[in-house]
Amino acid sequence: LKLQISTMRANVSRLPKQLARMVNAAADEFEGNVAETSVANLNQTLEETVTRPCEEAVNGHYPFAADSTEEISMADFAKLFAPGGMMDRFFAQNLAPLIDMTGQDWTWKQNAR
């Protein structure tokens, strides 16, 4: 859909001004819808692949529950936080393609939001 929106924007200059304004407004709305859908999908993926499993592993386990007498197992801790673990995989698969990590401060890549 992003390609179609870009194509639509590229052809706006050929249209009469009134129609061009309408097409640009529609493209803006479509882009907003695409961004909202992308964020919703990202949130759902985060919930399913990281948040739920993380909550299951840490709830009621020390050090995440200070008053608990039961520690999180090293295996569960590693599944969550180790290189290649759930959080690392989520970042690599879903966020890294959208982030410019070349500088000291990471920023969203242009057109990533």
Biopython code that builds the backbone (N, CA, C, O; Angstrom):
import numpy as np
from Bio.PDB.StructureBuilder import StructureBuilder

atoms = [
    (1, "LEU", "N", (0.820, -1.193, 0.000)),
    (1, "LEU", "CA", (0.000, 0.000, 0.000)),
    (1, "LEU", "C", (0.866, 1.259, 0.000)),
    (1, "LEU", "O", (0.489, 2.273, -0.588)),
    (2, "LYS", "N", (2.023, 1.196, 0.657)),
    (2, "LYS", "CA", (2.912, 2.363, 0.661)),
    (2, "LYS", "C", (3.355, 2.717, -0.755)),
    (2, "LYS", "O", (3.456, 3.893, -1.105)),
    (3, "LEU", "N", (3.615, 1.702, -1.563)),
    (3, "LEU", "CA", (4.021, 1.942, -2.951)),
    (3, "LEU", "C", (2.903, 2.626, -3.728)),
    (3, "LEU", "O", (3.156, 3.556, -4.493)),
    (4, "GLN", "N", (1.674, 2.171, -3.534)),
    (4, "GLN", "CA", (0.541, 2.776, -4.226)),
    (4, "GLN", "C", (0.349, 4.228, -3.795)),
    (4, "GLN", "O", (0.043, 5.087, -4.622)),
    (5, "ILE", "N", (0.526, 4.502, -2.514)),
    (5, "ILE", "CA", (0.394, 5.878, -2.025)),
    (5, "ILE", "C", (1.489, 6.750, -2.631)),
    (5, "ILE", "O", (1.226, 7.882, -3.035)),
    (6, "SER", "N", (2.707, 6.233, -2.695)),
    (6, "SER", "CA", (3.812, 6.987, -3.306)),
    (6, "SER", "C", (3.544, 7.257, -4.777)),
    (6, "SER", "O", (3.801, 8.355, -5.269)),
    (7, "THR", "N", (3.029, 6.255, -5.477)),
    (7, "THR", "CA", (2.693, 6.424, -6.892)),
    (7, "THR", "C", (1.605, 7.475, -7.058)),
    (7, "THR", "O", (1.666, 8.311, -7.960)),
    (8, "MET", "N", (0.616, 7.424, -6.182)),
    (8, "MET", "CA", (-0.467, 8.399, -6.232)),
    (8, "MET", "C", (0.092, 9.806, -6.028)),
    (8, "MET", "O", (-0.285, 10.733, -6.745)),
    (9, "ARG", "N", (0.978, 9.966, -5.064)),
    (9, "ARG", "CA", (1.578, 11.284, -4.807)),
    (9, "ARG", "C", (2.435, 11.743, -5.990)),
    (9, "ARG", "O", (2.445, 12.926, -6.329)),
    (10, "ALA", "N", (3.142, 10.821, -6.608)),
    (10, "ALA", "CA", (4.007, 11.175, -7.735)),
    (10, "ALA", "C", (3.205, 11.697, -8.921)),
    (10, "ALA", "O", (3.708, 12.505, -9.703)),
    (11, "ASN", "N", (1.976, 11.247, -9.059)),
    (11, "ASN", "CA", (1.149, 11.655, -10.198)),
    (11, "ASN", "C", (0.275, 12.870, -9.914)),
    (11, "ASN", "O", (-0.430, 13.338, -10.807)),
    (12, "VAL", "N", (0.308, 13.382, -8.705)),
    (12, "VAL", "CA", (-0.540, 14.516, -8.327)),
    (12, "VAL", "C", (-0.232, 15.758, -9.158)),
    (12, "VAL", "O", (-1.138, 16.519, -9.498)),
    (13, "SER", "N", (1.032, 15.963, -9.485)),
    (13, "SER", "CA", (1.411, 17.187, -10.211)),
    (13, "SER", "C", (0.740, 17.294, -11.578)),
    (13, "SER", "O", (0.668, 18.387, -12.140)),
    (14, "ARG", "N", (0.262, 16.214, -12.108)),
    (14, "ARG", "CA", (-0.400, 16.212, -13.422)),
    (14, "ARG", "C", (-1.878, 16.583, -13.330)),
    (14, "ARG", "O", (-2.532, 16.811, -14.348)),
    (15, "LEU", "N", (-2.389, 16.641, -12.129)),
    (15, "LEU", "CA", (-3.822, 16.873, -11.931)),
    (15, "LEU", "C", (-4.121, 18.361, -11.763)),
    (15, "LEU", "O", (-3.244, 19.135, -11.378)),
    (16, "PRO", "N", (-5.359, 18.757, -12.050)),
    (16, "PRO", "CA", (-5.768, 20.132, -11.743)),
    (16, "PRO", "C", (-5.619, 20.383, -10.238)),
    (16, "PRO", "O", (-5.752, 19.459, -9.436)),
    (17, "LYS", "N", (-5.343, 21.634, -9.860)),
    (17, "LYS", "CA", (-5.024, 21.964, -8.467)),
    (17, "LYS", "C", (-6.072, 21.483, -7.475)),
    (17, "LYS", "O", (-5.718, 20.919, -6.439)),
    (18, "GLN", "N", (-7.346, 21.688, -7.763)),
    (18, "GLN", "CA", (-8.399, 21.274, -6.826)),
    (18, "GLN", "C", (-8.373, 19.761, -6.617)),
    (18, "GLN", "O", (-8.454, 19.277, -5.488)),
    (19, "LEU", "N", (-8.262, 19.035, -7.702)),
    (19, "LEU", "CA", (-8.219, 17.576, -7.616)),
    (19, "LEU", "C", (-6.927, 17.115, -6.931)),
    (19, "LEU", "O", (-6.933, 16.158, -6.157)),
    (20, "ALA", "N", (-5.822, 17.807, -7.226)),
    (20, "ALA", "CA", (-4.538, 17.462, -6.604)),
    (20, "ALA", "C", (-4.630, 17.598, -5.089)),
    (20, "ALA", "O", (-4.110, 16.755, -4.358)),
    (21, "ARG", "N", (-5.299, 18.668, -4.607)),
    (21, "ARG", "CA", (-5.474, 18.847, -3.165)),
    (21, "ARG", "C", (-6.267, 17.691, -2.566)),
    (21, "ARG", "O", (-5.938, 17.192, -1.490)),
    (22, "MET", "N", (-7.307, 17.275, -3.266)),
    (22, "MET", "CA", (-8.136, 16.170, -2.775)),
    (22, "MET", "C", (-7.335, 14.872, -2.728)),
    (22, "MET", "O", (-7.420, 14.113, -1.763)),
    (23, "VAL", "N", (-6.558, 14.626, -3.780)),
    (23, "VAL", "CA", (-5.758, 13.399, -3.843)),
    (23, "VAL", "C", (-4.687, 13.418, -2.748)),
    (23, "VAL", "O", (-4.443, 12.397, -2.105)),
    (24, "ASN", "N", (-4.049, 14.569, -2.535)),
    (24, "ASN", "CA", (-3.053, 14.678, -1.459)),
    (24, "ASN", "C", (-3.687, 14.445, -0.098)),
    (24, "ASN", "O", (-3.101, 13.779, 0.755)),
    (25, "ALA", "N", (-4.875, 14.986, 0.112)),
    (25, "ALA", "CA", (-5.576, 14.775, 1.385)),
    (25, "ALA", "C", (-5.897, 13.298, 1.578)),
    (25, "ALA", "O", (-5.750, 12.762, 2.676)),
    (26, "ALA", "N", (-6.334, 12.645, 0.510)),
    (26, "ALA", "CA", (-6.624, 11.210, 0.589)),
    (26, "ALA", "C", (-5.348, 10.425, 0.885)),
    (26, "ALA", "O", (-5.358, 9.499, 1.696)),
    (27, "ALA", "N", (-4.249, 10.797, 0.227)),
    (27, "ALA", "CA", (-2.971, 10.115, 0.460)),
    (27, "ALA", "C", (-2.528, 10.289, 1.912)),
    (27, "ALA", "O", (-2.033, 9.348, 2.532)),
    (28, "ASP", "N", (-2.709, 11.505, 2.453)),
    (28, "ASP", "CA", (-2.367, 11.738, 3.863)),
    (28, "ASP", "C", (-3.179, 10.824, 4.771)),
    (28, "ASP", "O", (-2.649, 10.232, 5.711)),
    (29, "GLU", "N", (-4.466, 10.720, 4.480)),
    (29, "GLU", "CA", (-5.336, 9.865, 5.296)),
    (29, "GLU", "C", (-4.934, 8.398, 5.171)),
    (29, "GLU", "O", (-4.888, 7.673, 6.165)),
    (30, "PHE", "N", (-4.643, 7.962, 3.933)),
    (30, "PHE", "CA", (-4.213, 6.574, 3.725)),
    (30, "PHE", "C", (-2.925, 6.293, 4.488)),
    (30, "PHE", "O", (-2.794, 5.247, 5.124)),
    (31, "GLU", "N", (-1.963, 7.232, 4.427)),
    (31, "GLU", "CA", (-0.700, 7.040, 5.146)),
    (31, "GLU", "C", (-0.939, 6.932, 6.645)),
    (31, "GLU", "O", (-0.323, 6.108, 7.320)),
    (32, "GLY", "N", (-1.828, 7.759, 7.157)),
    (32, "GLY", "CA", (-2.168, 7.683, 8.577)),
    (32, "GLY", "C", (-2.759, 6.339, 8.938)),
    (32, "GLY", "O", (-2.431, 5.765, 9.976)),
    (33, "ASN", "N", (-3.637, 5.833, 8.072)),
    (33, "ASN", "CA", (-4.249, 4.522, 8.318)),
    (33, "ASN", "C", (-3.209, 3.414, 8.270)),
    (33, "ASN", "O", (-3.238, 2.494, 9.087)),
    (34, "VAL", "N", (-2.285, 3.503, 7.308)),
    (34, "VAL", "CA", (-1.220, 2.501, 7.199)),
    (34, "VAL", "C", (-0.353, 2.531, 8.453)),
    (34, "VAL", "O", (-0.009, 1.483, 8.998)),
    (35, "ALA", "N", (0.002, 3.740, 8.914)),
    (35, "ALA", "CA", (0.835, 3.868, 10.115)),
    (35, "ALA", "C", (0.115, 3.309, 11.333)),
    (35, "ALA", "O", (0.721, 2.605, 12.141)),
    (36, "GLU", "N", (-1.182, 3.616, 11.475)),
    (36, "GLU", "CA", (-1.947, 3.097, 12.613)),
    (36, "GLU", "C", (-2.011, 1.576, 12.580)),
    (36, "GLU", "O", (-1.874, 0.918, 13.612)),
    (37, "THR", "N", (-2.220, 1.025, 11.391)),
    (37, "THR", "CA", (-2.275, -0.428, 11.244)),
    (37, "THR", "C", (-0.924, -1.046, 11.580)),
    (37, "THR", "O", (-0.861, -2.072, 12.256)),
    (38, "SER", "N", (0.158, -0.427, 11.112)),
    (38, "SER", "CA", (1.500, -0.939, 11.392)),
    (38, "SER", "C", (1.792, -0.924, 12.882)),
    (38, "SER", "O", (2.334, -1.889, 13.421)),
    (39, "VAL", "N", (1.436, 0.168, 13.553)),
    (39, "VAL", "CA", (1.665, 0.264, 14.994)),
    (39, "VAL", "C", (0.814, -0.766, 15.729)),
    (39, "VAL", "O", (1.290, -1.406, 16.667)),
    (40, "ALA", "N", (-0.428, -0.931, 15.315)),
    (40, "ALA", "CA", (-1.304, -1.925, 15.954)),
    (40, "ALA", "C", (-0.739, -3.331, 15.773)),
    (40, "ALA", "O", (-0.740, -4.126, 16.713)),
    (41, "ASN", "N", (-0.259, -3.639, 14.573)),
    (41, "ASN", "CA", (0.337, -4.957, 14.319)),
    (41, "ASN", "C", (1.600, -5.154, 15.152)),
    (41, "ASN", "O", (1.836, -6.236, 15.689)),
    (42, "LEU", "N", (2.406, -4.108, 15.254)),
    (42, "LEU", "CA", (3.629, -4.179, 16.049)),
    (42, "LEU", "C", (3.295, -4.406, 17.521)),
    (42, "LEU", "O", (3.934, -5.220, 18.187)),
    (43, "ASN", "N", (2.300, -3.690, 18.026)),
    (43, "ASN", "CA", (1.880, -3.882, 19.419)),
    (43, "ASN", "C", (1.360, -5.288, 19.666)),
    (43, "ASN", "O", (1.641, -5.879, 20.709)),
    (44, "GLN", "N", (0.607, -5.826, 18.722)),
    (44, "GLN", "CA", (0.083, -7.184, 18.872)),
    (44, "GLN", "C", (1.226, -8.198, 18.879)),
    (44, "GLN", "O", (1.236, -9.125, 19.690)),
    (45, "THR", "N", (2.180, -8.018, 17.979)),
    (45, "THR", "CA", (3.330, -8.919, 17.932)),
    (45, "THR", "C", (4.135, -8.833, 19.223)),
    (45, "THR", "O", (4.571, -9.855, 19.754)),
    (46, "LEU", "N", (4.334, -7.618, 19.729)),
    (46, "LEU", "CA", (5.044, -7.439, 20.996)),
    (46, "LEU", "C", (4.312, -8.153, 22.126)),
    (46, "LEU", "O", (4.928, -8.854, 22.928)),
    (47, "GLU", "N", (3.007, -7.973, 22.186)),
    (47, "GLU", "CA", (2.195, -8.616, 23.234)),
    (47, "GLU", "C", (2.331, -10.138, 23.173)),
    (47, "GLU", "O", (2.518, -10.790, 24.200)),
    (48, "GLU", "N", (2.238, -10.694, 21.975)),
    (48, "GLU", "CA", (2.247, -12.155, 21.818)),
    (48, "GLU", "C", (3.625, -12.773, 22.011)),
    (48, "GLU", "O", (3.750, -13.845, 22.603)),
    (49, "THR", "N", (4.667, -12.096, 21.510)),
    (49, "THR", "CA", (5.988, -12.725, 21.501)),
    (49, "THR", "C", (6.895, -12.319, 22.651)),
    (49, "THR", "O", (7.869, -13.012, 22.947)),
    (50, "VAL", "N", (6.582, -11.194, 23.309)),
    (50, "VAL", "CA", (7.455, -10.728, 24.390)),
    (50, "VAL", "C", (6.684, -10.502, 25.688)),
    (50, "VAL", "O", (7.014, -11.095, 26.715)),
    (51, "THR", "N", (5.670, -9.658, 25.649)),
    (51, "THR", "CA", (5.012, -9.232, 26.890)),
    (51, "THR", "C", (4.408, -10.394, 27.665)),
    (51, "THR", "O", (4.708, -10.576, 28.845)),
    (52, "ARG", "N", (3.556, -11.184, 27.008)),
    (52, "ARG", "CA", (2.922, -12.307, 27.723)),
    (52, "ARG", "C", (3.939, -13.303, 28.251)),
    (52, "ARG", "O", (3.907, -13.635, 29.436)),
    (53, "PRO", "N", (4.853, -13.798, 27.397)),
    (53, "PRO", "CA", (5.842, -14.750, 27.924)),
    (53, "PRO", "C", (6.710, -14.146, 29.038)),
    (53, "PRO", "O", (7.079, -14.836, 29.989)),
    (54, "CYS", "N", (7.029, -12.865, 28.912)),
    (54, "CYS", "CA", (7.834, -12.203, 29.942)),
    (54, "CYS", "C", (7.067, -12.141, 31.260)),
    (54, "CYS", "O", (7.610, -12.465, 32.316)),
    (55, "GLU", "N", (5.805, -11.725, 31.195)),
    (55, "GLU", "CA", (4.995, -11.658, 32.414)),
    (55, "GLU", "C", (4.861, -13.027, 33.067)),
    (55, "GLU", "O", (4.939, -13.145, 34.290)),
    (56, "GLU", "N", (4.660, -14.055, 32.259)),
    (56, "GLU", "CA", (4.534, -15.408, 32.804)),
    (56, "GLU", "C", (5.819, -15.839, 33.503)),
    (56, "GLU", "O", (5.777, -16.500, 34.540)),
    (57, "ALA", "N", (6.953, -15.464, 32.935)),
    (57, "ALA", "CA", (8.235, -15.890, 33.504)),
    (57, "ALA", "C", (8.612, -15.107, 34.757)),
    (57, "ALA", "O", (9.190, -15.674, 35.685)),
    (58, "VAL", "N", (8.296, -13.813, 34.799)),
    (58, "VAL", "CA", (8.782, -12.994, 35.912)),
    (58, "VAL", "C", (7.784, -12.810, 37.046)),
    (58, "VAL", "O", (8.191, -12.567, 38.182)),
    (59, "ASN", "N", (6.494, -12.920, 36.770)),
    (59, "ASN", "CA", (5.500, -12.688, 37.826)),
    (59, "ASN", "C", (5.713, -13.633, 39.004)),
    (59, "ASN", "O", (5.744, -14.855, 38.852)),
    (60, "GLY", "N", (5.857, -13.033, 40.174)),
    (60, "GLY", "CA", (6.021, -13.815, 41.394)),
    (60, "GLY", "C", (7.407, -14.389, 41.589)),
    (60, "GLY", "O", (7.617, -15.194, 42.496)),
    (61, "HIS", "N", (8.358, -13.994, 40.761)),
    (61, "HIS", "CA", (9.717, -14.521, 40.872)),
    (61, "HIS", "C", (10.701, -13.399, 41.192)),
    (61, "HIS", "O", (10.660, -12.319, 40.602)),
    (62, "TYR", "N", (11.581, -13.686, 42.141)),
    (62, "TYR", "CA", (12.648, -12.766, 42.496)),
    (62, "TYR", "C", (13.618, -12.694, 41.329)),
    (62, "TYR", "O", (13.866, -13.743, 40.735)),
    (63, "PRO", "N", (14.177, -11.586, 40.950)),
    (63, "PRO", "CA", (14.173, -10.283, 41.591)),
    (63, "PRO", "C", (13.044, -9.357, 41.113)),
    (63, "PRO", "O", (13.005, -8.186, 41.490)),
    (64, "PHE", "N", (12.153, -9.864, 40.307)),
    (64, "PHE", "CA", (11.072, -9.030, 39.775)),
    (64, "PHE", "C", (9.948, -8.847, 40.787)),
    (64, "PHE", "O", (9.189, -7.881, 40.710)),
    (65, "ALA", "N", (9.843, -9.760, 41.719)),
    (65, "ALA", "CA", (8.924, -9.638, 42.853)),
    (65, "ALA", "C", (9.797, -9.724, 44.102)),
    (65, "ALA", "O", (10.169, -10.814, 44.537)),
    (66, "ALA", "N", (10.117, -8.574, 44.667)),
    (66, "ALA", "CA", (11.103, -8.495, 45.758)),
    (66, "ALA", "C", (10.755, -9.358, 46.959)),
    (66, "ALA", "O", (11.654, -9.831, 47.654)),
    (67, "ASP", "N", (9.474, -9.574, 47.217)),
    (67, "ASP", "CA", (9.077, -10.352, 48.395)),
    (67, "ASP", "C", (8.956, -11.846, 48.109)),
    (67, "ASP", "O", (8.561, -12.615, 48.986)),
    (68, "SER", "N", (9.289, -12.257, 46.897)),
    (68, "SER", "CA", (9.158, -13.667, 46.525)),
    (68, "SER", "C", (10.322, -14.488, 47.064)),
    (68, "SER", "O", (11.449, -14.005, 47.179)),
    (69, "THR", "N", (10.024, -15.724, 47.386)),
    (69, "THR", "CA", (11.074, -16.652, 47.819)),
    (69, "THR", "C", (11.521, -17.541, 46.662)),
    (69, "THR", "O", (12.453, -18.333, 46.802)),
    (70, "GLU", "N", (10.855, -17.404, 45.530)),
    (70, "GLU", "CA", (11.178, -18.223, 44.356)),
    (70, "GLU", "C", (11.844, -17.354, 43.294)),
    (70, "GLU", "O", (11.275, -16.355, 42.856)),
    (71, "GLU", "N", (13.041, -17.734, 42.887)),
    (71, "GLU", "CA", (13.774, -16.991, 41.865)),
    (71, "GLU", "C", (13.326, -17.415, 40.472)),
    (71, "GLU", "O", (12.856, -18.534, 40.264)),
    (72, "ILE", "N", (13.484, -16.496, 39.526)),
    (72, "ILE", "CA", (13.264, -16.864, 38.132)),
    (72, "ILE", "C", (14.380, -17.836, 37.748)),
    (72, "ILE", "O", (15.528, -17.656, 38.155)),
    (73, "SER", "N", (14.051, -18.847, 36.978)),
    (73, "SER", "CA", (15.088, -19.805, 36.581)),
    (73, "SER", "C", (16.043, -19.136, 35.595)),
    (73, "SER", "O", (15.656, -18.230, 34.856)),
    (74, "MET", "N", (17.265, -19.585, 35.595)),
    (74, "MET", "CA", (18.253, -19.038, 34.662)),
    (74, "MET", "C", (17.820, -19.290, 33.223)),
    (74, "MET", "O", (18.057, -18.460, 32.345)),
    (75, "ALA", "N", (17.190, -20.426, 32.983)),
    (75, "ALA", "CA", (16.726, -20.739, 31.628)),
    (75, "ALA", "C", (15.666, -19.736, 31.178)),
    (75, "ALA", "O", (15.710, -19.246, 30.049)),
    (76, "ASP", "N", (14.707, -19.429, 32.066)),
    (76, "ASP", "CA", (13.671, -18.453, 31.718)),
    (76, "ASP", "C", (14.268, -17.058, 31.548)),
    (76, "ASP", "O", (13.891, -16.323, 30.635)),
    (77, "PHE", "N", (15.194, -16.701, 32.425)),
    (77, "PHE", "CA", (15.846, -15.395, 32.327)),
    (77, "PHE", "C", (16.581, -15.281, 30.994)),
    (77, "PHE", "O", (16.488, -14.260, 30.312)),
    (78, "ALA", "N", (17.307, -16.326, 30.630)),
    (78, "ALA", "CA", (18.055, -16.325, 29.372)),
    (78, "ALA", "C", (17.113, -16.271, 28.170)),
    (78, "ALA", "O", (17.399, -15.568, 27.201)),
    (79, "LYS", "N", (15.995, -17.002, 28.216)),
    (79, "LYS", "CA", (15.032, -16.963, 27.107)),
    (79, "LYS", "C", (14.559, -15.538, 26.848)),
    (79, "LYS", "O", (14.299, -15.159, 25.706)),
    (80, "LEU", "N", (14.451, -14.763, 27.903)),
    (80, "LEU", "CA", (13.970, -13.387, 27.768)),
    (80, "LEU", "C", (15.062, -12.411, 27.355)),
    (80, "LEU", "O", (14.883, -11.636, 26.415)),
    (81, "PHE", "N", (16.199, -12.446, 28.060)),
    (81, "PHE", "CA", (17.167, -11.361, 27.971)),
    (81, "PHE", "C", (18.468, -11.679, 27.241)),
    (81, "PHE", "O", (19.217, -10.756, 26.923)),
    (82, "ALA", "N", (18.763, -12.927, 26.966)),
    (82, "ALA", "CA", (20.037, -13.284, 26.341)),
    (82, "ALA", "C", (20.076, -12.827, 24.882)),
    (82, "ALA", "O", (19.031, -12.621, 24.265)),
    (83, "PRO", "N", (21.285, -12.669, 24.332)),
    (83, "PRO", "CA", (21.370, -12.418, 22.893)),
    (83, "PRO", "C", (20.642, -13.548, 22.160)),
    (83, "PRO", "O", (20.866, -14.726, 22.439)),
    (84, "GLY", "N", (19.791, -13.184, 21.242)),
    (84, "GLY", "CA", (18.979, -14.178, 20.543)),
    (84, "GLY", "C", (17.733, -14.575, 21.309)),
    (84, "GLY", "O", (16.949, -15.396, 20.834)),
    (85, "GLY", "N", (17.537, -13.994, 22.508)),
    (85, "GLY", "CA", (16.347, -14.273, 23.304)),
    (85, "GLY", "C", (15.133, -13.534, 22.758)),
    (85, "GLY", "O", (15.208, -12.865, 21.728)),
    (86, "MET", "N", (14.020, -13.666, 23.461)),
    (86, "MET", "CA", (12.760, -13.093, 22.981)),
    (86, "MET", "C", (12.853, -11.599, 22.689)),
    (86, "MET", "O", (12.412, -11.144, 21.634)),
    (87, "MET", "N", (13.419, -10.843, 23.610)),
    (87, "MET", "CA", (13.497, -9.394, 23.410)),
    (87, "MET", "C", (14.437, -9.044, 22.265)),
    (87, "MET", "O", (14.135, -8.172, 21.450)),
    (88, "ASP", "N", (15.560, -9.716, 22.205)),
    (88, "ASP", "CA", (16.530, -9.477, 21.142)),
    (88, "ASP", "C", (15.940, -9.827, 19.777)),
    (88, "ASP", "O", (16.113, -9.078, 18.815)),
    (89, "ARG", "N", (15.249, -10.953, 19.691)),
    (89, "ARG", "CA", (14.626, -11.361, 18.423)),
    (89, "ARG", "C", (13.546, -10.374, 17.995)),
    (89, "ARG", "O", (13.459, -10.009, 16.823)),
    (90, "PHE", "N", (12.722, -9.943, 18.952)),
    (90, "PHE", "CA", (11.679, -8.972, 18.615)),
    (90, "PHE", "C", (12.308, -7.706, 18.047)),
    (90, "PHE", "O", (11.857, -7.181, 17.029)),
    (91, "PHE", "N", (13.346, -7.225, 18.709)),
    (91, "PHE", "CA", (14.009, -6.017, 18.227)),
    (91, "PHE", "C", (14.583, -6.242, 16.830)),
    (91, "PHE", "O", (14.361, -5.436, 15.926)),
    (92, "ALA", "N", (15.319, -7.336, 16.655)),
    (92, "ALA", "CA", (15.972, -7.602, 15.371)),
    (92, "ALA", "C", (14.968, -7.756, 14.232)),
    (92, "ALA", "O", (15.197, -7.256, 13.131)),
    (93, "GLN", "N", (13.874, -8.435, 14.489)),
    (93, "GLN", "CA", (12.905, -8.720, 13.432)),
    (93, "GLN", "C", (11.929, -7.579, 13.174)),
    (93, "GLN", "O", (11.468, -7.407, 12.046)),
    (94, "ASN", "N", (11.611, -6.803, 14.194)),
    (94, "ASN", "CA", (10.532, -5.833, 14.050)),
    (94, "ASN", "C", (10.954, -4.373, 14.138)),
    (94, "ASN", "O", (10.347, -3.521, 13.490)),
    (95, "LEU", "N", (11.972, -4.071, 14.917)),
    (95, "LEU", "CA", (12.352, -2.675, 15.118)),
    (95, "LEU", "C", (13.627, -2.276, 14.386)),
    (95, "LEU", "O", (13.701, -1.174, 13.841)),
    (96, "ALA", "N", (14.618, -3.136, 14.364)),
    (96, "ALA", "CA", (15.901, -2.790, 13.749)),
    (96, "ALA", "C", (15.757, -2.277, 12.313)),
    (96, "ALA", "O", (16.454, -1.334, 11.938)),
    (97, "PRO", "N", (14.871, -2.870, 11.493)),
    (97, "PRO", "CA", (14.730, -2.344, 10.129)),
    (97, "PRO", "C", (14.186, -0.914, 10.079)),
    (97, "PRO", "O", (14.288, -0.253, 9.045)),
    (98, "LEU", "N", (13.617, -0.438, 11.167)),
    (98, "LEU", "CA", (12.996, 0.888, 11.199)),
    (98, "LEU", "C", (13.873, 1.946, 11.868)),
    (98, "LEU", "O", (13.534, 3.130, 11.857)),
    (99, "ILE", "N", (14.990, 1.529, 12.446)),
    (99, "ILE", "CA", (15.789, 2.427, 13.271)),
    (99, "ILE", "C", (17.167, 2.657, 12.660)),
    (99, "ILE", "O", (17.833, 1.719, 12.221)),
    (100, "ASP", "N", (17.578, 3.917, 12.641)),
    (100, "ASP", "CA", (18.928, 4.285, 12.218)),
    (100, "ASP", "C", (19.813, 4.226, 13.459)),
    (100, "ASP", "O", (19.696, 5.060, 14.357)),
    (101, "MET", "N", (20.691, 3.243, 13.496)),
    (101, "MET", "CA", (21.538, 3.020, 14.668)),
    (101, "MET", "C", (22.975, 3.475, 14.434)),
    (101, "MET", "O", (23.880, 3.074, 15.165)),
    (102, "THR", "N", (23.190, 4.318, 13.410)),
    (102, "THR", "CA", (24.552, 4.714, 13.072)),
    (102, "THR", "C", (25.142, 5.739, 14.030)),
    (102, "THR", "O", (26.359, 5.777, 14.212)),
    (103, "GLY", "N", (24.318, 6.562, 14.639)),
    (103, "GLY", "CA", (24.814, 7.594, 15.543)),
    (103, "GLY", "C", (24.747, 7.171, 16.993)),
    (103, "GLY", "O", (24.304, 6.069, 17.318)),
    (104, "GLN", "N", (25.195, 8.065, 17.860)),
    (104, "GLN", "CA", (25.134, 7.797, 19.298)),
    (104, "GLN", "C", (23.685, 7.694, 19.759)),
    (104, "GLN", "O", (23.344, 6.842, 20.580)),
    (105, "ASP", "N", (22.838, 8.569, 19.227)),
    (105, "ASP", "CA", (21.410, 8.538, 19.533)),
    (105, "ASP", "C", (20.674, 7.880, 18.377)),
    (105, "ASP", "O", (20.758, 8.344, 17.240)),
    (106, "TRP", "N", (19.967, 6.824, 18.656)),
    (106, "TRP", "CA", (19.206, 6.147, 17.621)),
    (106, "TRP", "C", (17.985, 6.978, 17.261)),
    (106, "TRP", "O", (17.384, 7.630, 18.114)),
    (107, "THR", "N", (17.630, 6.942, 15.983)),
    (107, "THR", "CA", (16.455, 7.664, 15.506)),
    (107, "THR", "C", (15.682, 6.768, 14.550)),
    (107, "THR", "O", (16.209, 5.785, 14.029)),
    (108, "TRP", "N", (14.421, 7.128, 14.331)),
    (108, "TRP", "CA", (13.639, 6.411, 13.333)),
    (108, "TRP", "C", (14.222, 6.706, 11.963)),
    (108, "TRP", "O", (14.609, 7.841, 11.684)),
    (109, "LYS", "N", (14.288, 5.705, 11.112)),
    (109, "LYS", "CA", (14.691, 5.938, 9.733)),
    (109, "LYS", "C", (13.623, 6.785, 9.060)),
    (109, "LYS", "O", (12.447, 6.748, 9.423)),
    (110, "GLN", "N", (14.063, 7.546, 8.071)),
    (110, "GLN", "CA", (13.114, 8.368, 7.334)),
    (110, "GLN", "C", (12.056, 7.454, 6.721)),
    (110, "GLN", "O", (12.380, 6.389, 6.196)),
    (111, "ASN", "N", (10.819, 7.861, 6.787)),
    (111, "ASN", "CA", (9.665, 7.105, 6.276)),
    (111, "ASN", "C", (9.373, 5.837, 7.065)),
    (111, "ASN", "O", (8.624, 4.981, 6.594)),
    (112, "ALA", "N", (9.947, 5.699, 8.254)),
    (112, "ALA", "CA", (9.692, 4.498, 9.051)),
    (112, "ALA", "C", (8.507, 4.668, 9.983)),
    (112, "ALA", "O", (7.985, 3.683, 10.506)),
    (113, "ARG", "N", (8.075, 5.898, 10.197)),
    (113, "ARG", "CA", (6.972, 6.099, 11.131)),
    (113, "ARG", "C", (5.697, 6.418, 10.417)),
    (113, "ARG", "O", (4.664, 6.618, 11.056)),
]
sb = StructureBuilder()
sb.init_structure("model")
sb.init_model(0)
sb.init_chain("A")
sb.init_seg("    ")
for serial, (resi, resn, name, xyz) in enumerate(atoms, 1):
    if name == "N":
        sb.init_residue(resn, " ", resi, " ")
    sb.init_atom(name, np.array(xyz, "f"), 0.0, 1.0, " ", f" {name:<3s}", serial, name[0])
structure = sb.get_structure()
